[in-house]
Amino acid sequence: FRNNYDSYRTMRLVLFGLADGAVSHGWFVGLDQVFGDGDELMDAVVKTFADISVYTPLWCAWFLAAMTLLEAAVVPDSPQLSDGTFLNNPLVVARMKSIPQVWKSDWIKLLKGNVGFFIPITGIIYGTVPRQDRVLAFGIAGVVYTTILSLWNKERELEE
């Protein structure tokens, strides 16, 4: 385990997870404001559909872009953000330019995996978990899924 542990990958996923937690919380609150916070079957169906059709495709693009940039920023011997050279770093610039290609090659694969994992979980959470506990429930599901994504992203990095 120790030989396979990648502290930089962990750091990238923690940074992304912090931002993702804030955005996801806003999404859940917004869904409840637009569609109500009921626990009826139709509420779960509508919110699950909204997740799949709006949030998930955007989330997948954001995840791939963030990981692409963070792979350049959170690596050994990379320039620090505070020294003013981060955006001028050739590795970062190259990574920024590669984002459209990353989306083209990996977005649909990530979207399919994300939808396949979260459709049942989202429906169950919206249909059975009380509103005040949904962020926690999605957070727990997110930790499991992030572990899976970490392994997938490691394989994706090895393919490059």
C-alpha positions as CSV (number, residue, x, y, z in Angstrom):
1,F,0.0,0.0,0.0
2,R,2.7,2.5,1.0
3,N,4.5,2.1,-2.3
4,N,1.3,2.7,-4.3
5,Y,0.2,5.7,-2.2
6,D,0.4,9.0,-4.1
7,S,0.3,11.9,-1.8
8,Y,0.0,14.4,-4.7
9,R,-3.0,12.6,-6.1
10,T,-4.6,12.7,-2.7
11,M,-3.9,16.4,-2.4
12,R,-5.5,17.0,-5.8
13,L,-8.6,15.1,-4.9
14,V,-8.9,16.8,-1.5
15,L,-8.7,20.2,-3.2
16,F,-11.3,19.2,-5.7
17,G,-13.4,17.6,-3.0
18,L,-13.5,20.8,-1.0
19,A,-14.7,22.9,-3.9
20,D,-17.1,20.1,-5.0
21,G,-18.7,20.0,-1.5
22,A,-19.5,23.7,-1.7
23,V,-20.9,23.5,-5.2
24,S,-22.9,20.3,-4.5
25,H,-24.4,21.8,-1.4
26,G,-25.5,24.8,-3.4
27,W,-27.0,22.5,-6.1
28,F,-29.0,20.5,-3.5
29,V,-30.3,23.6,-1.9
30,G,-31.3,25.0,-5.3
31,L,-33.1,21.8,-6.2
32,D,-35.1,22.0,-3.0
33,Q,-36.0,25.6,-3.6
34,V,-37.1,25.0,-7.2
35,F,-38.8,21.6,-6.8
36,G,-39.6,21.5,-3.1
37,D,-38.1,19.4,-0.4
38,G,-40.7,16.6,-0.4
39,D,-39.9,12.9,-0.2
40,E,-42.5,11.7,-2.7
41,L,-41.6,9.4,-5.5
42,M,-42.1,12.2,-8.1
43,D,-39.8,14.5,-6.2
44,A,-37.0,11.9,-6.3
45,V,-37.6,11.2,-10.0
46,V,-37.5,14.9,-10.9
47,K,-34.4,15.7,-8.9
48,T,-32.6,12.6,-10.1
49,F,-33.4,13.6,-13.7
50,A,-32.1,17.1,-13.0
51,D,-28.9,15.7,-11.6
52,I,-28.4,13.4,-14.6
53,S,-29.3,16.0,-17.3
54,V,-27.9,19.2,-15.9
55,Y,-25.5,18.8,-13.0
56,T,-23.7,15.5,-13.9
57,P,-22.5,16.5,-17.4
58,L,-21.2,19.8,-16.1
59,W,-19.6,18.1,-13.1
60,C,-17.8,15.6,-15.3
61,A,-16.3,18.5,-17.4
62,W,-15.3,20.3,-14.3
63,F,-13.7,17.2,-12.7
64,L,-11.6,16.5,-15.8
65,A,-10.6,20.2,-16.2
66,A,-9.7,20.5,-12.5
67,M,-7.7,17.2,-12.5
68,T,-5.9,18.2,-15.6
69,L,-4.8,21.6,-14.1
70,L,-4.1,20.2,-10.7
71,E,-1.9,17.5,-12.2
72,A,0.3,20.3,-13.4
73,A,0.0,22.4,-10.2
74,V,0.3,19.8,-7.5
75,V,3.4,17.9,-8.4
76,P,6.9,17.7,-6.9
77,D,9.0,20.7,-7.7
78,S,6.2,22.7,-9.3
79,P,6.3,26.5,-8.7
80,Q,4.2,27.7,-5.8
81,L,1.0,29.6,-6.5
82,S,2.3,32.5,-4.5
83,D,5.4,33.2,-6.5
84,G,3.4,34.6,-9.4
85,T,4.8,32.1,-12.0
86,F,2.1,29.5,-11.8
87,L,0.1,30.6,-14.8
88,N,3.3,31.2,-16.8
89,N,4.5,27.7,-16.1
90,P,4.8,25.9,-19.4
91,L,3.4,22.7,-17.9
92,V,0.3,24.5,-16.6
93,V,-0.2,26.3,-20.0
94,A,0.2,23.0,-21.8
95,R,-2.3,21.4,-19.5
96,M,-4.8,24.2,-20.0
97,K,-4.5,23.8,-23.7
98,S,-5.1,20.1,-23.4
99,I,-8.4,20.3,-21.6
100,P,-10.6,20.2,-24.8
101,Q,-8.7,17.0,-25.8
102,V,-9.2,15.5,-22.4
103,W,-12.9,16.3,-22.6
104,K,-13.1,14.7,-26.0
105,S,-11.3,11.5,-24.9
106,D,-12.6,11.0,-21.4
107,W,-15.8,13.0,-20.8
108,I,-18.3,10.4,-22.2
109,K,-16.6,7.5,-20.3
110,L,-16.7,9.5,-17.1
111,L,-20.3,10.6,-17.6
112,K,-21.4,6.9,-18.2
113,G,-19.6,5.8,-15.1
114,N,-21.0,8.7,-13.0
115,V,-24.6,8.2,-14.2
116,G,-24.3,4.4,-13.7
117,F,-23.1,4.8,-10.1
118,F,-25.3,7.7,-9.1
119,I,-28.7,7.0,-10.7
120,P,-29.6,4.4,-8.1
121,I,-27.9,6.2,-5.2
122,T,-29.5,9.6,-6.1
123,G,-32.9,8.1,-6.4
124,I,-32.5,6.3,-3.0
125,I,-31.2,9.4,-1.3
126,Y,-33.9,11.7,-2.7
127,G,-36.6,9.2,-2.0
128,T,-35.6,8.0,1.5
129,V,-33.1,10.3,3.2
130,P,-34.6,13.3,5.1
131,R,-33.7,16.6,3.6
132,Q,-31.4,17.7,6.5
133,D,-29.3,14.5,6.0
134,R,-29.0,14.5,2.2
135,V,-25.8,16.4,2.0
136,L,-24.2,13.9,4.4
137,A,-25.6,11.0,2.5
138,F,-24.3,12.4,-0.8
139,G,-21.0,13.1,0.9
140,I,-20.6,9.5,2.0
141,A,-21.5,8.3,-1.5
142,G,-19.1,10.9,-2.9
143,V,-16.2,9.5,-0.8
144,V,-16.9,6.0,-2.2
145,Y,-17.1,7.4,-5.7
146,T,-14.1,9.6,-5.3
147,T,-12.1,6.6,-4.3
148,I,-13.2,4.9,-7.5
149,L,-12.4,8.1,-9.5
150,S,-9.0,8.3,-8.0
151,L,-8.2,4.8,-9.2
152,W,-9.7,5.6,-12.6
153,N,-7.7,8.8,-12.8
154,K,-4.5,7.0,-11.9
155,E,-5.1,4.6,-14.8
156,R,-5.8,7.6,-17.1
157,E,-2.6,9.2,-16.0
158,L,-0.6,6.0,-16.8
159,E,-2.1,5.9,-20.3
160,E,-0.8,9.4,-21.1
